[in-house]
Amino acid sequence: MLSTIDNKLKLPGEEDSLQMNNFLDLNYSKSLYFSLNLFEKNIRLYKNYVNLVTGLGFEWNSYNFKKNIILDPNADYISASNTILAPSSATFSKNKLKVAYIKAPVLLEINTNSENPNKSFHISGGVEFAYKIGSKTKQVYEINGYEFNVKQHSDYHLADFKYSSTVRVGYGDYFTVFANYGLSQLFEKDKGPEVYPLTAGISLNF
């Protein structure tokens, strides 16, 4: 999801001077987050009850727009006023902004069972730091029976660095519920609407 600084997912029409709802109005069923933590390090601070957790991994964010907008990579400011509207006859099946990051978490973890981590409830919280390594838009639409598949790589004024607060709660190595709250803006300052990414889901260890 994307949120404003006031923690709103969508602005009322009278407040939407920048037409930010063109960005905030996402199709949540098709907006996905995937993360892979390839290297993880647990540093014991007190037995196995309290640990410092860090590592290095990757994440991929896919924001699926509800409206038939196409971001202009050459615009000075990413907003609805300088998007290129698709023809009214176009029927979209995909309309995504995809962003990839390399990231490193720094978490404080508390476990209920020091002897057997696989039979322990755990809760952790901290910060994730990320650096953007790629971004693109992807549209799949049909006009008069012809299908078009368009991909365009650009930075779209997305901020290079991202940091988020994160909370994780789970049991053993089997199941963890997590939520990440963006502390930095998705776009560069003064180059796009002031929106912050929010993600939530489950994670599995293997």
C-alpha positions in Angstrom: 0.0 0.0 0.0 0.9 3.7 -0.2 0.1 6.2 2.6 0.3 9.9 2.9 2.2 11.6 5.8 -1.2 11.8 7.6 -1.6 8.0 7.3 -4.4 8.3 4.7 -4.6 5.7 2.0 -6.7 8.1 -0.1 -7.2 11.9 0.1 -10.7 13.5 -0.1 -11.2 15.2 -3.4 -11.1 18.7 -2.0 -7.6 18.0 -0.5 -6.2 16.3 -3.5 -4.6 19.3 -5.1 -1.8 17.2 -6.7 -4.3 14.5 -7.8 -2.4 12.0 -5.7 -5.2 9.5 -5.8 -4.0 8.5 -9.2 -1.0 7.0 -7.3 -2.8 6.0 -4.1 -5.7 4.2 -5.8 -4.0 0.8 -6.1 -5.4 -2.6 -6.9 -4.4 -4.4 -3.7 -5.1 -7.9 -5.0 -2.4 -7.4 -7.6 0.0 -5.2 -5.6 2.6 -7.5 -4.2 5.8 -7.5 -2.1 8.4 -10.2 -2.1 11.6 -10.4 -0.1 14.5 -12.8 0.1 17.0 -12.6 2.9 20.0 -14.6 1.5 22.4 -13.9 4.4 21.3 -13.7 8.0 23.3 -13.3 11.2 22.0 -13.7 14.7 24.1 -12.2 17.4 23.2 -13.4 20.9 23.0 -10.7 23.5 21.5 -12.8 26.3 21.6 -16.5 25.8 19.0 -17.1 23.1 16.3 -14.9 24.7 17.6 -11.6 23.2 19.3 -11.5 19.8 20.5 -8.9 17.4 19.5 -9.9 13.9 20.9 -8.6 10.7 21.6 -9.8 7.2 21.6 -8.9 3.5 18.9 -9.6 0.9 16.6 -8.3 -1.8 13.1 -7.1 -2.1 10.7 -6.5 -5.0 7.7 -4.2 -4.9 4.9 -4.3 -7.5 2.4 -1.4 -7.3 -0.6 -2.1 -9.5 -2.6 1.0 -10.5 -6.4 0.9 -10.7 -6.6 3.7 -13.1 -5.3 3.6 -16.7 -2.4 5.9 -16.2 1.1 5.7 -17.7 3.9 7.4 -15.9 6.0 9.7 -18.0 9.8 9.0 -17.4 10.8 12.3 -18.8 8.6 14.5 -16.6 10.2 16.8 -14.1 7.7 15.9 -11.5 5.8 12.6 -11.2 2.2 13.4 -10.8 -1.2 12.9 -12.4 -0.9 16.3 -14.2 1.9 15.0 -16.4 1.0 11.4 -16.8 0.1 10.2 -20.3 -3.5 9.0 -20.3 -4.1 5.8 -22.3 -6.7 5.9 -25.1 -10.2 5.5 -23.8 -10.6 2.4 -26.0 -7.7 0.7 -24.1 -8.6 -2.2 -21.8 -5.8 -2.8 -19.2 -5.1 -6.2 -17.7 -1.8 -5.0 -16.1 -0.6 -1.6 -15.1 2.3 -1.8 -12.7 5.3 0.1 -11.2 7.9 -2.4 -10.1 10.8 -1.5 -7.9 13.7 -3.7 -6.7 16.0 -3.0 -3.7 19.0 -4.6 -2.0 18.4 -4.3 1.8 19.8 -4.9 5.2 17.7 -5.3 8.4 18.8 -4.5 11.9 16.4 -6.0 14.4 16.2 -6.7 18.1 14.6 -10.1 18.7 13.1 -11.6 21.9 12.4 -15.4 22.2 10.4 -17.2 24.8 12.4 -20.4 24.7 16.2 -20.2 24.9 16.9 -23.9 24.6 14.8 -24.8 21.6 14.2 -22.0 19.1 11.9 -24.2 17.0 9.4 -24.3 20.0 9.7 -20.6 20.8 7.5 -17.6 20.1 9.5 -14.7 18.9 8.9 -11.0 18.4 11.3 -8.6 16.8 11.4 -5.0 15.8 13.8 -2.6 14.2 14.7 -0.9 10.9 15.4 -2.1 7.4 17.7 -0.1 5.1 17.4 -0.5 1.3 19.0 0.8 -1.8 17.2 0.9 -5.2 18.8 -1.3 -7.9 16.1 -1.1 -10.5 12.6 0.2 -11.5 10.3 -0.1 -14.4 6.7 0.1 -15.5 4.8 -2.7 -17.2 1.5 -2.3 -19.0 -0.5 -4.9 -20.8 -3.6 -3.6 -22.6 -5.8 -4.3 -25.6 -7.0 -1.9 -28.2 -9.5 -3.0 -30.9 -8.5 -6.7 -30.4 -4.8 -6.1 -30.5 -2.8 -6.7 -27.3 0.2 -4.5 -26.3 2.8 -5.4 -23.8 4.9 -2.4 -22.9 7.9 -2.3 -20.5 9.9 0.8 -19.7 12.9 1.1 -17.5 13.4 4.4 -15.7 14.0 5.8 -12.2 10.7 7.7 -12.3 12.1 10.0 -9.6 12.0 7.2 -7.1 14.2 7.8 -4.1 17.5 5.8 -4.2 17.5 5.0 -0.5 14.6 3.7 1.6 14.3 2.9 5.3 11.4 1.4 7.1 10.4 0.4 10.6 9.5 -3.3 10.9 7.8 -5.6 13.4 7.7 -9.4 13.2 5.8 -11.9 15.3 6.0 -15.7 14.9 6.6 -19.2 16.2 9.8 -21.1 15.6 11.2 -21.3 12.1 7.8 -22.1 10.7 5.7 -19.0 10.5 6.1 -15.2 11.0 3.7 -12.3 10.5 5.4 -9.0 9.6 4.6 -5.4 8.9 6.8 -2.7 7.4 6.1 1.0 7.7 8.0 3.3 5.4 9.8 6.1 7.2 11.1 7.6 3.9 9.2 8.8 0.9 8.8 6.6 -2.1 9.7 9.5 -4.5 12.5 12.0 -4.3 11.7 15.1 -2.3 9.9 17.7 -4.5 9.9 15.3 -7.4 6.7 13.4 -6.7 3.8 13.1 -4.2 4.7 12.6 -0.6 3.7 8.9 -0.1 5.2 6.2 2.0 5.1 2.4 1.4 3.4 0.0 3.7 3.7 -3.7 3.5 2.4 -6.6 5.5 2.3 -10.4 5.1 3.9 -13.7 6.2 7.4 -15.0 5.9 8.7 -18.5 5.9 12.2 -19.9 6.8 13.9 -22.6 4.8 
